Amino acid sequence: MRILKSRAALRDALIALAGEKPFVDLTVAEIARRASVGYATFFRHFPSKEALLADIAEALIRDMLGLMGPLMQQTETRAASLELARFVDARRPICHALLVGAGDTLRREITVRAIQLAAENRVEIADGLPTELLSVHSVGATLNIIAWWLERGGAIGPEAMAAILDWLVFKPLSARPEQ
């Protein structure tokens, strides 16, 4: 029980701190202090702040897929786009840390894991396309577009972002190829 409580406190601390300053400027000591755990305790749970961020990413990806999957299966692309944009907007600091602030290596790892999870969930969007290719394209494009959005701060609202995602990613995927 204490282990789960410490891990949750570390996650919450990183999420809160990500809203206060860039991820690259955060230290393990700050995260541990905010979580009210010892410095050594941090390392019993995670080997680095990047590993903690990756753990948070896993949960966020699962939540996003759970939210969007049913809508995509019904080809409700506009609704799925809006749900995704609102989801990211409500979690802007941690999403920014994940997709912009953590660097290219972690962003690639997050993208690969998101593709794996999407493929495991087998969201069938378009007939005739290999599921693996569909996952690689849709997840990769979506995460790159979201990163672009997050880099621009609040210049584009969630509704406008949803329209962009729908137009560039989801509408093309829902189109059925000629048989």
C-alpha positions as CSV (number, residue, x, y, z in Angstrom):
1,M,0.0,0.0,0.0
2,R,2.8,2.4,0.9
3,I,4.6,1.6,-2.4
4,L,1.5,2.6,-4.4
5,K,1.0,5.7,-2.3
6,S,4.6,6.8,-2.9
7,R,4.4,6.1,-6.7
8,A,1.1,8.1,-6.9
9,A,2.6,11.0,-4.9
10,L,5.6,11.1,-7.3
11,R,3.4,11.1,-10.3
12,D,1.2,13.9,-8.8
13,A,4.3,15.9,-7.9
14,L,5.8,15.7,-11.4
15,I,2.4,16.7,-13.0
16,A,2.2,19.7,-10.6
17,L,5.8,20.7,-11.2
18,A,5.4,20.4,-15.0
19,G,2.9,23.2,-14.8
20,E,5.4,25.4,-13.0
21,K,8.5,25.1,-15.0
22,P,10.0,23.2,-18.0
23,F,10.7,19.5,-17.5
24,V,14.4,19.9,-18.3
25,D,14.8,22.3,-15.4
26,L,13.1,19.9,-12.9
27,T,15.3,17.9,-10.5
28,V,14.7,14.6,-8.8
29,A,15.2,16.4,-5.5
30,E,12.3,18.8,-6.3
31,I,10.0,16.0,-7.3
32,A,10.8,14.0,-4.2
33,R,10.3,17.1,-2.0
34,R,7.0,17.9,-3.6
35,A,5.9,14.3,-3.2
36,S,6.9,14.3,0.5
37,V,9.1,11.3,0.0
38,G,12.9,10.9,0.5
39,Y,15.3,11.4,-2.3
40,A,16.4,7.7,-2.1
41,T,12.7,6.7,-2.2
42,F,12.4,8.2,-5.6
43,F,15.1,5.9,-7.0
44,R,13.4,2.8,-5.4
45,H,10.5,3.5,-7.7
46,F,12.1,5.1,-10.8
47,P,15.6,5.2,-12.2
48,S,15.2,8.7,-13.5
49,K,12.8,11.6,-13.9
50,E,12.4,10.5,-17.5
51,A,11.3,7.1,-16.4
52,L,8.7,8.7,-14.1
53,L,7.5,10.8,-17.0
54,A,7.2,7.7,-19.2
55,D,5.1,6.0,-16.5
56,I,2.8,9.0,-16.5
57,A,2.7,8.9,-20.4
58,E,1.6,5.2,-20.3
59,A,-1.5,6.1,-18.2
60,L,-2.3,9.1,-20.3
61,I,-2.1,7.1,-23.5
62,R,-4.4,4.4,-22.1
63,D,-6.9,7.1,-21.0
64,M,-6.8,8.8,-24.4
65,L,-7.3,5.5,-26.3
66,G,-10.2,4.5,-23.9
67,L,-11.8,7.9,-24.6
68,M,-11.4,7.9,-28.4
69,G,-11.6,4.3,-29.3
70,P,-15.4,3.9,-29.2
71,L,-15.9,7.1,-31.1
72,M,-13.4,6.1,-33.8
73,Q,-15.1,2.7,-34.2
74,Q,-18.4,4.6,-34.9
75,T,-16.5,6.9,-37.3
76,E,-17.4,9.9,-35.2
77,T,-14.2,11.6,-36.2
78,R,-15.2,15.1,-35.2
79,A,-16.4,14.0,-31.8
80,A,-13.2,11.9,-31.3
81,S,-11.0,14.9,-32.4
82,L,-12.8,17.2,-29.9
83,E,-12.5,14.7,-27.1
84,L,-8.8,14.4,-27.7
85,A,-8.2,18.2,-27.9
86,R,-10.1,18.7,-24.7
87,F,-8.3,15.9,-23.0
88,V,-4.9,17.4,-23.9
89,D,-6.0,20.9,-23.1
90,A,-7.1,19.9,-19.6
91,R,-3.6,18.3,-19.1
92,R,-1.6,20.8,-21.1
93,P,1.4,21.1,-18.7
94,I,2.1,17.4,-18.5
95,C,1.3,16.8,-22.1
96,H,3.8,19.6,-23.0
97,A,6.4,18.0,-20.8
98,L,5.8,14.7,-22.5
99,L,5.7,15.8,-26.1
100,V,7.8,18.9,-26.1
101,G,9.9,19.3,-23.0
102,A,11.3,15.8,-22.5
103,G,13.3,15.7,-25.6
104,D,13.3,13.7,-28.8
105,T,14.4,10.4,-27.3
106,L,11.5,10.2,-24.8
107,R,9.1,11.6,-27.4
108,R,10.0,8.7,-29.7
109,E,9.6,6.2,-26.9
110,I,6.2,7.6,-26.1
111,T,5.2,7.5,-29.7
112,V,6.3,3.9,-30.1
113,R,4.4,2.9,-26.9
114,A,1.3,4.7,-28.0
115,I,1.5,2.9,-31.4
116,Q,1.8,-0.5,-29.6
117,L,-1.2,0.3,-27.3
118,A,-3.3,1.4,-30.3
119,A,-2.5,-1.8,-32.1
120,E,-3.3,-3.8,-29.0
121,N,-6.7,-2.1,-28.8
122,R,-7.3,-2.9,-32.5
123,V,-9.3,0.1,-33.3
124,E,-10.5,-0.7,-36.9
125,I,-11.0,2.6,-38.7
126,A,-10.7,1.9,-42.4
127,D,-11.3,-1.4,-44.3
128,G,-8.4,-2.8,-46.2
129,L,-5.6,-1.0,-44.4
130,P,-3.1,-3.0,-42.4
131,T,-3.8,-2.3,-38.7
132,E,-0.1,-1.9,-37.9
133,L,0.3,0.8,-40.7
134,L,-2.9,2.5,-39.6
135,S,-1.6,2.7,-36.0
136,V,1.8,4.0,-37.0
137,H,0.4,6.7,-39.2
138,S,-2.5,7.8,-37.1
139,V,-0.7,7.8,-33.7
140,G,2.5,9.3,-35.1
141,A,0.7,12.1,-36.9
142,T,-1.6,12.8,-34.0
143,L,1.2,13.1,-31.5
144,N,3.3,15.3,-33.9
145,I,0.3,17.6,-34.5
146,I,-0.4,17.8,-30.7
147,A,3.2,18.6,-30.0
148,W,3.0,21.4,-32.6
149,W,-0.1,22.8,-30.9
150,L,1.5,22.6,-27.4
151,E,4.5,24.5,-28.6
152,R,2.3,27.4,-29.6
153,G,0.8,27.8,-26.1
154,G,-2.8,28.9,-26.1
155,A,-2.8,30.5,-29.5
156,I,-5.2,27.8,-30.8
157,G,-8.2,26.7,-28.8
158,P,-9.3,23.1,-28.4
159,E,-12.2,23.5,-30.9
160,A,-9.9,24.8,-33.6
161,M,-7.4,22.1,-32.8
162,A,-10.1,19.4,-33.0
163,A,-10.9,20.7,-36.5
164,I,-7.3,20.5,-37.5
165,L,-6.9,16.9,-36.1
166,D,-10.1,15.8,-37.8
167,W,-9.1,17.2,-41.2
168,L,-5.5,16.0,-41.2
169,V,-5.7,12.7,-39.3
170,F,-9.2,11.3,-38.6
171,K,-11.3,12.2,-41.6
172,P,-8.8,10.6,-44.1
173,L,-8.6,7.5,-41.9
174,S,-12.4,7.1,-41.8
175,A,-12.6,7.2,-45.6
176,R,-13.3,3.8,-47.1
177,P,-11.1,2.7,-50.0
178,E,-12.8,1.6,-53.2
179,Q,-13.2,-2.1,-53.4
